[in-house]
Amino acid sequence: MITGAVKNKIDKIWTDIWAGGITNPLTVIEQLTYLMFIRSLDEKELEAEEFENASGEAMPRIFPRSAAGQSMRWSRFKNSDPREIYEIMSQRVFPAIKKLRHGRLPDFNAQGELEEIEDGPGGSEEGVTAFARFMDDAMFLIPTPQVLQKIITGLDDLYEHDIAELDMQGDLYEYMLGKLATAGQNGQFRTPKHIREMMVELLEPTPDDVICDPACGTAGFLVSASEYVRRRYEDAMTPEQWDHFAGPMFTGFDTDRTMLRISAMNLMLHSISAPEIDYQDSVSKQNQVSERYTMCLANPPFKGTVDAESIHDNLKAVTNTKKTELLFLALFLRMLKKGGQCACIVPDGVLFSSTAAHKSIRRELVENHQLRAVISMPSGVFKPYAGVSTAVLVFTKTGAGGTENVWFYDMRTDGFSLDDKRGEISENDIPDIIRRFRDPEGEAGRTRTEQSFFVPRAEIAENGYDLSINKYKKTEYVPVEYPPAGEILDELEKLEQEITAGLAELRGML
């Protein structure tokens, strides 16, 4: 957890960038991501040098041994004149990291041009490939040498005095991502950390799981899943499980290359050095993945529609629609192995809309798989992005039914106010949700007037597979007793007399 002092330092860096004319939060984070990545390359180089000096064994190097190559290192240029730093960054470092291959940066020839790195063995891709893969269209947008120097000085101060540990680096990045307060054009927006952590707690991932978010954005769900696994299993994991954790365990797809760069950095800062992060339209024919993952965690885009011809045929067979929120539900079922689990966020319309496409996907979940829970969330959860009402669906892919009773929970508060400020408050249903979800036997006797209860599959089918909690919840009306009419009239008469006396007293004072 980062302290208020660290937050103040981050806010100061943010303000310096804004003062320089970059006001889009996503652009700010993107530019900071590049600088953090450049610094991390030099950190890896320093580690290699220390190991080489201690062991005498030659280590692969990231930076060329030439004078130009060594000048690109953070530790070499950070204390230079601002104009020199800016020239090195814009003319050497940034063009070089866009051509990083096999864990090595290219060198410069006699004419000052970058040389191409030939394909083949050499160097290490670990920790750099996932990020570098999406650097081709990146742009260096920091406007002036003075602004760049302030950012470098601020970041260096943070790394050297406040966030030396890897966990702290991840917390810093999470804090910066929290400043993203705008939704994407397809209705995608960052899921609050406490909601992600609740969904991960419901699924309880293990070191042997293979986890996917096919609409990964900033990779928040993958990060939350990794933190849960480390917290629960760190002391018991085998070397093979650690190798699995470092990359193959986590997969993310997105159609925004900026988000892919940010998500790769986010994962790298959380010890996931080689995740499978790919540019891919998950619901299109481009995505052929089937029965590969044991777990899906996602908050897919809500507003988007896609070209009908590009949608994969086996998704249309489940729900014939162009609405992304329905197509992603069909996609989760296709991508999961049998027995695989999913927790995903859907807009309320998915739960009750009466179109054929909406009904077909709900019927698929209830009749052909095991729909375990519908957790209705209040509309303020995603503020300030949007006030949309949402729910969390939890289900297991079986291919052979298994839904007997569906557990419904009416979340009224998530530990934060439901206005745009989202200030922390004491009321929080999330611990209760996790506890009750894990104790289905204790929930069996609860009535429809309570905050959570079970609904039989047959009743859901009779109601057209409607999954809105208000369809099944019963409101308990408590009769209100009023005093007899005579007592009310006596009270009114007494008040009238007091008013008359008061008015007479005021008149006498005039």
Stockholm file with secondary structure:
# STOCKHOLM 1.0

chainA/1-510         MITGAVKNKIDKIWTDIWAGGITNPLTVIEQLTYLMFIRSLDEKELEAEEFENASGEAMPRIFPRSAAGQSMRWSRFKNSDPREIYEIMSQRVFPAIKKLRHGRLPDFNAQGELEEIEDGPGGSEEGVTAFARFMDDAMFLIPTPQVLQKIITGLDDLYEHDIAELDMQGDLYEYMLGKLATAGQNGQFRTPKHIREMMVELLEPTPDDVICDPACGTAGFLVSASEYVRRRYEDAMTPEQWDHFAGPMFTGFDTDRTMLRISAMNLMLHSISAPEIDYQDSVSKQNQVSERYTMCLANPPFKGTVDAESIHDNLKAVTNTKKTELLFLALFLRMLKKGGQCACIVPDGVLFSSTAAHKSIRRELVENHQLRAVISMPSGVFKPYAGVSTAVLVFTKTGAGGTENVWFYDMRTDGFSLDDKRGEISENDIPDIIRRFRDPEGEAGRTRTEQSFFVPRAEIAENGYDLSINKYKKTEYVPVEYPPAGEILDELEKLEQEITAGLAELRGML
#=GR chainA/1-510 SS CCCHHHHHHHHHHHHHHHHTTCCCHHHHHHHHHHHHHHHHHHHHHHHHHHHHHHHCCCCCCSSCSSHHHHTTSHHHHTTSCHHHHHHHIIIIIHHHHTTCBTTBCCCBCTTSCBCCCCSSSCSCCTTTHHHHTTCTTCCCCCCCHHHHHHHHHHHHHHHHHTCCSHHHHHHHHHHHHTTCCCCCTTSCCCCCHHHHHHHHHHHCCCTTCCEEETTCTTTHHHHHHHHHHHHHHGGGCCHHHHHHHTTTTEEEEESCHHHHHHHHHHHHTTTCCSCEEEECCTTBTTCCCCSCEEEEEECCCSSCBCCGGGBCHHHHTTCCCCBHHHHHHHHHHHHEEEEEEEEEEEETHHHHCCSHHHHHHHHHHHHHSEEEEEEEECGGGGTTTCCCCEEEEEEECCSSCCCSEEEEEECCCEEECSSTTCCEEEEECHHHHHHHHTCHHHHTTCCTTSSEEEEEHHHHHHTTTCCCGGGTCCCCCCCCCCCCHHHHHHHHHHHHHHHHHHHHHHHHHC
#=GC SS_cons         CCCHHHHHHHHHHHHHHHHTTCCCHHHHHHHHHHHHHHHHHHHHHHHHHHHHHHHCCCCCCSSCSSHHHHTTSHHHHTTSCHHHHHHHIIIIIHHHHTTCBTTBCCCBCTTSCBCCCCSSSCSCCTTTHHHHTTCTTCCCCCCCHHHHHHHHHHHHHHHHHTCCSHHHHHHHHHHHHTTCCCCCTTSCCCCCHHHHHHHHHHHCCCTTCCEEETTCTTTHHHHHHHHHHHHHHGGGCCHHHHHHHTTTTEEEEESCHHHHHHHHHHHHTTTCCSCEEEECCTTBTTCCCCSCEEEEEECCCSSCBCCGGGBCHHHHTTCCCCBHHHHHHHHHHHHEEEEEEEEEEEETHHHHCCSHHHHHHHHHHHHHSEEEEEEEECGGGGTTTCCCCEEEEEEECCSSCCCSEEEEEECCCEEECSSTTCCEEEEECHHHHHHHHTCHHHHTTCCTTSSEEEEEHHHHHHTTTCCCGGGTCCCCCCCCCCCCHHHHHHHHHHHHHHHHHHHHHHHHHC
//
